[in-house]
Amino acid sequence: MQRAALALGVLAALMLALWLFSAILTPFVLAAAVAYFLDPSARYLARLGLPRGLAALLLVLALAAFSLLALLLLYPLLISQVTVLLQRLPAYVLGVGQAVREALALLTQHLGPEVVDSRLQDLAVGQAGAIISFFGSALARLIGGGVALFNVFTFVAVTPVVAFYLLRDWPRMVARMDSWLPRRSAGVLRQLARDMDRVVSAWLRGQLLCCLLLAALYAGGLTLVGLELGLAVGLMSGILSFIPYVGSLTGMLAGLLLALAQFGTWHGVGQVLAIFLFGQIVEGYLIYPHLLGNRVELHAVWVIFALFAAGIAFGFLGVLLAVPLAAAVGVVARYWLRRYLESPLYLDPPRTGP
């Protein structure tokens, strides 16, 4: 009873702290994610004889340099694509309207004017124009305000510094927390922690590589077929792929609408659709089996729910915490399910009748 009360008290205190300090916790949680991601590399360098502090410093500096280089190279290109989008948006709306009119004309020929009348055609054309305007404006806001997700000071100063200290002291922090475990339940808690680490590390590292590969594939393919906003749509599709199914479908829908608006023909739309279908085949049959395999025990529906629920509750901070919390809940739930299936309550349920 005391252990249950202690666990509930600690959980309540953590939730209260998360709610009170959610506005300032994002750079610290991001730094913890960076340290967790780089810890295997730091351990490898330490085994080679490099001091842990120096290894942590080199890894954090390398990651910061890579991030800064990517920002300097990609962000001007994305801003230029936003300019193109804003300039061409009226023409895109007209292109989508013309393509929809042609498709409705074909339907009228096959089904007759009594099925597809003029009012239905005007409604469909108007709604198609509204949809492409919405996606275009949303894409422009997403790219133009993407850096606003991070405060410049916290991104440049706080996050790398905190990540360095966390990465340097990671083994000592783990050992200190292990010494705090109740001795009677230490073995079970260590096993649960190892299971959580296995699930989270497999999902995060595999999903990050998956997003990078898909972003390169989509951006390169859409640029090759001549889509004016191919770079922006491809990068957005790859980055949003960390949300199972939802991210890929959103990127594909935006790419198809922009292709229809730009090319005005279904042939160009078919090329864009072929690129996204090829990306899904590569993701399902090459990337996921080789990068993740059977190590990830997070169902896609559970991940989607966790991301949306945590994002609504705590914003970007919730998105960072969603997968670790989902993994922890899943591991604990599977542990208690195994305990239940091995207990007399399941094996020898009490009789209720005479």
N, C-alpha and C positions, 0 to 999 in steps of 0.2 A: 504493500500500500504506500509506504514511504517512497519507494523508488518510482512508482507511477506518479505520485504527487510531484516529486522532484523533476521528472521528465516533462510533465505538463507545465510546471512553473518555468523551466528553462525555455520550452517552446513558446510560451506566452511572452516571456521577456524578449526573445528574439523577434517575434512578430511585432511587438510594441516598438522595439528599436528600429526595425525596418520601416515601420509606418512613420515614426517621428523623424528619422534622418534620411528618408528616401530621396530628398532633394539633393543631398550632397554625397550619397553613397556610390553613385554611378562610376566615377573614376577609380574608386577603391575596389569595387567589384570587378571592373575591367582589368585593373592591375592584377588582382588575384587570378583572373582567367588567364592572363598572359603568363604569370608565374607557373600556373598549373600546366599550361601548354608547353612551356619551355623546360620544365623540370626533367624529363627524360634526357634531353640534350645536355643539360647541366650535369646530370649524373654520369653521362658518358664521358664528358670532358674531365670530370673529377677522377674517373677511373684511369684516364690517360695520364694523370699526374698534375693537372692544372688545378690550382686552388679554387675552391668553390666560389669565393667572392669574385675572383677574376673571370671565371667562366660565366657567372651571372652578369657581370658588367659587359662582357663581349656580346653575349646573346641579346641583352636588352638594347645595346647600341646598334647591333645588326638589324634587329626588328624595327627600331625607330628609323634607321636610315632607309630601310626598304619601304616603310610606310610613307615617309616623306617623299621618296623618289616616285612612288606610285601616285601620290597626291599631285606632285608637280607635273607629272606627265599626263595623267588622265583627266584631272579636273578642268584644265583649259579646253581640252577636246570636248568634254561633256558640256561645258558652258557654250561652246560654239554650236553644239547640236541643239541646245535649248534655243539659241537665237534662230537657227534654221526652223525649228518647230514653230516658234511664235510667228515667224514670217510666213510660213507655208500653211498655217492652220486653216485659214479660209479656203485655200485651194484644196486641202485635204478633205474638208467638209463637202465641197462640190464634187470631188472625185468619188467619195463614198456614195453620195446621193446619186450620181450617174450610174455607178455600178449596181446599186439597188434597183434603180429604174429599169435597167436592162434585165436584171434577174426577174423582176415582177412582170416585165413584158413577155418573157418566155413562159412564165406561169400562166399569164392571161391567154396566151396562144394554146396552151395545153389544157387548161381547166375551164376557160371561158370567162367572159367579163362579168357574169353573174356571181362568180366565186371571188375573183380578185377585181374589185371595182376601183374607181378612181380615188375614192376617199381612203380606202385601205392603202393604196399606193402612196398617197400624200402623207399619211400617218407613218408608214414604214420609212419613207425617205427622211421625214423630220426627225424621227427617233434615231435613225442611223447617224444623222449629222450631230445630234445632241450627244450621242455616245462617243463619237470620235473627238468632239470638243472636250468632253469630260476627261477622256484618257490623255489627250494632249496636254491639257492644263495640269492634270495630276502629275504627269511625267515631268513637266517643266518645274513644278513646285518641288518634286522629289529631288531632282538633280540640283536645282538652284539653291535649295535650302538644306542639302545633305550635310554640309559641314556644320550647319547650325545645331546638329544633334550633339555636338561636343563643344563645350566651352574651350576656346583656344588655350587659355592658361592651363586648365586642367589637363588637356590633351598633351600639351607640349612639356609641361613641368611636373605636375602631380603624378600622372599615371606612370610614366617611365621610372620616376624615383621610387614610388611605392612598389612597382613591379620588381625593381632591382633588390630592394631589401627583402621582399617576400621570397624571391627566388634564392637569394643567398642564404636565408635562414629557414628554408622550407624543411629540410630534414630535422632540424632542432624543434621547429614548431610541431611537426608530426609526432616526434618523440615526447614532447611535453604534453600534448593532448592525450597520447597513449598512457602516460603516467597518471592522468586524472581519471581514467576509466575505473569503475567499480570492479574490484578484483574478482568478484563472483561471476560477473557477466562479461569480463574482458574478452574472453575467447570468442563469444558470440558476436560482440560488438566489433571486434577486429575483422571477423569474417564478413559481416555486413558492410563494413567500410571497404574491404577489398572488393566485394561485389559491386558496390556503388562506383568505386574508382574504375573498375573494368568497363562497366556500362558507359559511364560518362566519358572516359578517355576515348573509347572506341567510337562513340557517336560524334563527339566534338572534333577530334582530329580527322576522322574519316569524312565528316560532313564538310569541314573546311576545305579539304582537298577536292571533294566533289564539287563544291561551289566554284572554286577557282578553275577547275577543268571545264565545267559547263559554261562559265562566263567566257572563257577563251574560245570555246567551241561555238557558242551562239554568236558572240561578237564578230569573230572571224567569218563565220558562214553568212551572216546577214549582211556584212559589209561586202562580201564577194558577190552576192546576188544583186547588189546595187541599192539596198534599202538606205535611204538618206540618214535615218536615225538608227542604223543597225548597231553601231557601237553602244549607244545608250541603252537600247532595248536588250541587247545581248548581255551587257554587264548587269542590268537590272534583273534579267531572268536568272542568271547564274547566282547572284547574291540572294535572291528570294527563294532559291531552291532549298534553303535550309528549312523552309516550311514544307513538309511533304505534300506533294501534289498541288497544293494551293499556289505556291510560288511559281512552279513551272506552267500551270494553266493560266495564271495571270499574265506572265510574260508572253506566252504563246498568243493569247487573245489580243494583247496590245500590239504584238508584231503583226498579226493578221489584219487588224484594223488599219494600221499604218501602211501596210503593203497595199491593201485595197484602196486606201486614199491616195497613195502616191502613184501606183501603176495603173489603177483603174481597170485592170483586167484580172480575171480569175487565174490566168497563167502565173502571174507574179505572186499571187496569194498561194498558189500551189507550191511554188519554190520555197517560200517561207515556211509553209506547213511541213514540207519535206525535211527542212533543217531541224525543226523542233521534234519531229518524229524520230529522226536519226539521233538527236541528243537524248531522247527518252530511251531508245534502244541501247545506246552506249552507257547511259546511267544504270539501267536495269540489269544489263548482262555483262558489263565489263567493270564499271567503276565500283558499284556496290559490292559485288561478289569478291573483288580483289582487295578493296580497301576496308570493308566492314565485315564481310562474311557473315558468320552466325554469332558474332560477339555482341551485337546490339540487341538488347531485349526490351526495346521501347517500341510499342506499337505506334504506327503513324497517327492513328486517331488520338491516342493519348498525348503525343507530342503536339499535335495541332491544338488540342484543348488547352494544354499547359501554356503554350506560347500566347494564345489569345487571352486566356484568363489572366495570366501574370502581366501581360502587356496592358490590358485594360486597368488592372489594379495599380500597377506601379510604373507604367510607361516603359521606357527603354531599359530601366533597371530591372523590371520584371522579365523582359525578354532575355536578359543576361542570366537571370536566375532560374528561368523556366525549366530548362533541360536538367540541370543538376537536381532541382526539387522533384521533377517528374521521375528521375532515375531513383532517387532516394525513396520516394513513396512506393515505386514499383518493387524495389528490392525488399523493403519491409513487408509489403503486402504478400509477396511470394514466400517470404520466410514464415509469416503467420499462417499462410495457407498450408505450407508443409507441416507446420506444427499441428494444425487442425486435422489434416488427413492422417496423421500418426497418433492422434489422441483417441481416448475411449469415446469421446463425444461423437466422433465419426465412425469408428470401428465397431463400437458396441453402444448404440444410442439407447437411452432409457426407454422402457416400455410405458406407453400411455394408457393402454387398455387393461382389462382385468386378466 
